[in-house]
Amino acid sequence: MEYRWLGGSELRVSAIGLGTLPFGGAYGPLDEGEAAAVVHRALDWGINFFDTSDNYGHGRAEELLGRALRGRRSRAIVATKGGTAVDARGRTANDARPETILRAAEESLKRLGTDWIDLYQVHLPDPATPVDDTAQALERLVQAGKVRYVGVSNFWEEDLLAWLDVSPAAANQMPYNFLHRDIEDGLLPLCRERGIGLIAYQPLIFGLFAGRIGPETAFAHQDHRRAYPGFGELIRATAGLRARLAALAREWGLTPAQLALRWAISRPGVTCAIPGAKRPEQVEENARAGERPFTSDELGEIDRILMEFQISAARMVDLPVEEVRDGPRGRYAVLAMGIKVRVPHGVQAGDMVAMDIVTGRLEEVHGGGDPRGKA
Ligand SMILES: NC(=O)c1ccc[n+]([C@@H]2O[C@H](COP(=O)([O-])OP(=O)(O)OC[C@H]3O[C@@H](n4cnc5c(N)ncnc54)[C@H](OP(=O)(O)O)[C@@H]3O)[C@@H](O)[C@H]2O)c1
């Protein structure tokens, strides 16, 4: 396993980490014994970086990770996230107010059964809260020895620059995989330039590029892939591409998952990838992708295949705007799902906005708002 410094921090993380979203039940039920088996196999195969969040299964993922690491805590670098809260209507929305962060971090420490969190990440930008208020709360946690390093997640260029104006960040956690390469345009170069680690999440696109999902796959009742917009269409649209990549993986003595993961960690600027896993065999297979990065020739060969296939899977969802408010960095809207996003002037309550489900960016406004406005 290769190990890499995470940004300017003293955390040396495995190039393949473990994502624990599945521990919260998002991929169907997973019990304590199964989660422990995954974590222990990860450690056996050199994985030392574990990513979780206070909102995966309402804290269950943190609990299961914490229990699995009992007696093994010093071998692990634990990253969690805060900065979301359940609103009055029961929806999970971004909330990075200092009081929310301070309370959430204490609760995470308890659930994880640890005295310190190695990396505490702001889960997503909160346009309703001044960034320096959030940063100061995190600094208090660092001063108290409860958090070693601060990171951010889902911070695109503008949000990251606003954050860096007031506070450092060890890392930014972003979606990155064969189909979602948006970070390559501006964010990845920015992170490299500023010495910020890049943690690639959803590197297998919910397991789609691991070679075992097809049109006939039946997902468990609670599995979020059943409800994810356009996932069925994505399975169909990527069949040819996945077959080509699987053939290349075979030729190189890799599995499809290993090809996808090694590709992600080979991009200059990407520190590590954090695939989720539900079974020890999966984590072992994934860990082997971290033995070495691809050479530029190998990367070029994969990129040629990716360019041949133009996958036009739907990424936009239409959402009604419930409210529009003025925030510290301009106007923002509360969307029907509870999420707050910055919006251009002219957007009003009752408008429909098209949101990119990968980037969280608004691309279009229908209704009374300015249709040319971009958030
Ligand atoms: N910062 C954020 O906003 C954010 C958002 C999402 C996720 N994340 C983090 O990123 C991590 C990764 O994302 P993810 O877990 O959603 O997606 P992912 O890593 O793309 O896919 C994980 C799923 O793929 C399947 N899988 C994994 N390894 C496999 C293998 N070797 N062979 C076959 N199937 C395999 C498993 O599901 P099946 O076996 O059921 O197919 C697993 O649950 C999360 O766990 C979480 O820590 C962060």
PDBQT file of the ligand as one rigid body, heavy atoms in Angstrom, charges set to zero:
ROOT
HETATM    1  N1  LIG A 401     -18.399  14.098   1.305  1.00  0.00    +0.000 N 
HETATM    2  C1  LIG A 401     -19.533  13.678   0.812  1.00  0.00    +0.000 C 
HETATM    3  O1  LIG A 401     -20.487  14.451   0.594  1.00  0.00    +0.000 OA
HETATM    4  C2  LIG A 401     -19.693  12.220   0.487  1.00  0.00    +0.000 A 
HETATM    5  C3  LIG A 401     -20.793  11.768  -0.269  1.00  0.00    +0.000 A 
HETATM    6  C4  LIG A 401     -20.876  10.405  -0.545  1.00  0.00    +0.000 A 
HETATM    7  C5  LIG A 401     -19.910   9.531  -0.075  1.00  0.00    +0.000 A 
HETATM    8  N2  LIG A 401     -18.860  10.002   0.676  1.00  0.00    +0.000 N 
HETATM    9  C6  LIG A 401     -17.824   9.091   1.204  1.00  0.00    +0.000 C 
HETATM   10  O2  LIG A 401     -17.258   8.392   0.117  1.00  0.00    +0.000 OA
HETATM   11  C7  LIG A 401     -17.333   6.989   0.363  1.00  0.00    +0.000 C 
HETATM   12  C8  LIG A 401     -17.457   6.267  -0.945  1.00  0.00    +0.000 C 
HETATM   13  O3  LIG A 401     -18.704   6.504  -1.571  1.00  0.00    +0.000 OA
HETATM   14  P1  LIG A 401     -19.814   5.371  -1.633  1.00  0.00    +0.000 P 
HETATM   15  O4  LIG A 401     -19.520   4.390  -0.549  1.00  0.00    +0.000 OA
HETATM   16  O5  LIG A 401     -21.120   6.046  -1.629  1.00  0.00    +0.000 OA
HETATM   17  O6  LIG A 401     -19.637   4.797  -3.101  1.00  0.00    +0.000 OA
HETATM   18  P2  LIG A 401     -18.537   3.890  -3.825  1.00  0.00    +0.000 P 
HETATM   19  O7  LIG A 401     -17.293   3.812  -3.047  1.00  0.00    +0.000 OA
HETATM   20  O8  LIG A 401     -18.468   4.400  -5.198  1.00  0.00    +0.000 OA
HETATM   21  O9  LIG A 401     -19.286   2.468  -3.840  1.00  0.00    +0.000 OA
HETATM   22  C9  LIG A 401     -19.427   1.711  -2.659  1.00  0.00    +0.000 C 
HETATM   23  C10 LIG A 401     -20.214   0.430  -2.931  1.00  0.00    +0.000 C 
HETATM   24  O10 LIG A 401     -19.654  -0.265  -4.020  1.00  0.00    +0.000 OA
HETATM   25  C11 LIG A 401     -19.729  -1.684  -3.791  1.00  0.00    +0.000 C 
HETATM   26  N3  LIG A 401     -18.337  -2.167  -3.814  1.00  0.00    +0.000 N 
HETATM   27  C12 LIG A 401     -17.249  -1.638  -3.180  1.00  0.00    +0.000 A 
HETATM   28  N4  LIG A 401     -16.139  -2.351  -3.449  1.00  0.00    +0.000 NA
HETATM   29  C13 LIG A 401     -16.522  -3.328  -4.281  1.00  0.00    +0.000 A 
HETATM   30  C14 LIG A 401     -15.833  -4.373  -4.907  1.00  0.00    +0.000 A 
HETATM   31  N5  LIG A 401     -14.525  -4.551  -4.751  1.00  0.00    +0.000 N 
HETATM   32  N6  LIG A 401     -16.536  -5.214  -5.706  1.00  0.00    +0.000 NA
HETATM   33  C15 LIG A 401     -17.873  -5.054  -5.893  1.00  0.00    +0.000 A 
HETATM   34  N7  LIG A 401     -18.581  -4.069  -5.306  1.00  0.00    +0.000 NA
HETATM   35  C16 LIG A 401     -17.917  -3.215  -4.511  1.00  0.00    +0.000 A 
HETATM   36  C17 LIG A 401     -20.401  -1.883  -2.447  1.00  0.00    +0.000 C 
HETATM   37  O11 LIG A 401     -21.831  -1.992  -2.616  1.00  0.00    +0.000 OA
HETATM   38  P3  LIG A 401     -22.579  -3.329  -3.145  1.00  0.00    +0.000 P 
HETATM   39  O12 LIG A 401     -21.758  -4.498  -2.727  1.00  0.00    +0.000 OA
HETATM   40  O13 LIG A 401     -23.917  -3.260  -2.500  1.00  0.00    +0.000 OA
HETATM   41  O14 LIG A 401     -22.715  -3.156  -4.640  1.00  0.00    +0.000 OA
HETATM   42  C18 LIG A 401     -20.130  -0.552  -1.772  1.00  0.00    +0.000 C 
HETATM   43  O15 LIG A 401     -21.059  -0.259  -0.776  1.00  0.00    +0.000 OA
HETATM   44  C19 LIG A 401     -18.526   6.841   1.299  1.00  0.00    +0.000 C 
HETATM   45  O16 LIG A 401     -18.536   5.588   1.961  1.00  0.00    +0.000 OA
HETATM   46  C20 LIG A 401     -18.331   8.035   2.189  1.00  0.00    +0.000 C 
HETATM   47  O17 LIG A 401     -17.359   7.758   3.176  1.00  0.00    +0.000 OA
HETATM   48  C21 LIG A 401     -18.745  11.330   0.933  1.00  0.00    +0.000 A 
ENDROOT
TORSDOF 0
